[in-house]
Amino acid sequence: MIIREANTEDFDEIKRLYAQLNPDDPVVTDGRDEPVFQSIIDADHLHVFVGVIDEKLVATCYLNFIPNLTRDVSPYCVIENVVTEESLRNQGLGKTIIKHALDFAWSLGCYKVMLQTGSRRESTHNFYKSCGFSADEKFAFLARPNR
């Protein structure tokens, strides 16, 4: 698998993978998602990595770089939207793309990388632990707008 940063031409394939990640999400058909994707691709502090096999996107993850005034002015990153093509799971592709994202964060001088998962499955938690994440150091809270 080749890992690279996503580009504009990857939009449809990333949306296809995201549909596997969150199948209950509403499908955006009015074009609002394209300029958002372009702004992500254009931003210096946001990185969408894609894994490619035989010219097909098979994995992706989104790394958000955050400057920081604490920890000796060391930045940190947050990983979101980790997904591997359903038919290719359990082959190490997800672990490979996360390792790439972590190595990238370390090369930027980050002192930590965080991620959250909405999954309650032990297999998902074990996957992230096998990638080097600990569930013992922080406790996450989440707020959502009242709608």
N, C-alpha and C positions, 0 to 999 in steps of 0.2 A: 504494500500500500504506500502510495506517495501522499505526503501531507504537505499542504500549502495553504496560504491565506485565500479566502474566498474572493471572487471577483463578481462583477455585475452579471456575467453569464451564468453564474451558479444559482441565481435566484429561484428558479422553478424547482431545481433538484433539492435545494435546502428546504423549500416549502413542503416538498414531498416527504422528506425525512421528518420534519416537524409534525406533519400530520400523523406519523407513526408514533411520535413521542406523546402528542396530546390529541388523540382522535376525537375528543369531545369539543375541541375548540371550534368556534364558528369559522366557516370558510369566508375569507375576505374576497369579495368579487368586484369591489368598486375601485380598485387600484390604489387604495391608501397605503398598502404595504410596500409597494415598490420604492417610493421616496424614502420611507423609513429604512429599508434595507440599504439603499444607496448612501444614506447618511451614516449608517453603521460602517459600511465598507470604506467611506471617505475619512472617518475619524481616526486620528492617530492613537487614541487610547482604547479603542475597541478592536478586537481581533476575532474574526470568525475563521476557524481552521476547518478545513475539509480533508477527508481521507478519500483518495481516488484509487480505484482498481479498474483497469481496462477502460479508462476514460469515463467511468461511472462513479458518482459520489456515493460513498457507502457509509460514511461517518462524518459527524461534525461536532464541534463544541465552540462555545462562545466565551472568550476571555475578556473581562472588563478590567482595565488597568486603572488604579485609583491612587493619585498622589496623596501624601499623608504628612502631617506635621509631627506626629509622634513616632516613637521607635527610631530615633535618630534620623528623622525625616525619610524613613524608608517606606516606599510604596507597598501596596498589596494588590492582589487581584481576586476577582470573583469569577468562578466558572459557572456558566448556565447552559441550558439547552444541549445537553450531551445526548446524542442519539446515534445508534448504529442500525443500519438496514436490518429489518427484522429477520430476513432469511440468512443473515451472516453473523448473527450474534453468537457469543460464546466461542469466538475464534481468536480473541485477543485484539481485535481492531479498536474497540472502545478504550482499552487500556493503553494502546499505542498512541491514540490521539490525545488522551489525557496526559500521558508522559510528555508528549510534544508541547502541550500547553504549559505544563509545569516547568519544563526546561526553559521555555521562552520567558516565563515569569521570573525564574531565578536569574536569567541573563539580564533582566531589567533591574535587578537588585531588590526584588520583592522580599519582604520578610515572612510573608504567609500567602497562601492561596486558600480561599474558602469556596465551598459549594453547599448547596442545600438540595435535598430531594423531597418531593412530595410522596414518594413511594414508601409504602409500609412493608414492602417485601424484604425479608432478611437477605435474599440473594442480591438485591440491589445494594443494600448496606454493605454486604461482604465484598461486592465488586469495588465500591469506593474505598473500602479499607485496604483492599489488595493494590489499589493505585497509590496508597500512601496517606490517605486521609484518616484522621482520627475523629471519632464521635465523642471523645471524652474531654476536650479542651474548652469548647464553647457550647452555649445553649442558644439556639436561634428562636427569635420571635418574629412573627409576621403580622402586619397590619394590612387590611384591605379597605378601600372606601366603602361607605354604606351606599348601596344602590337599591 
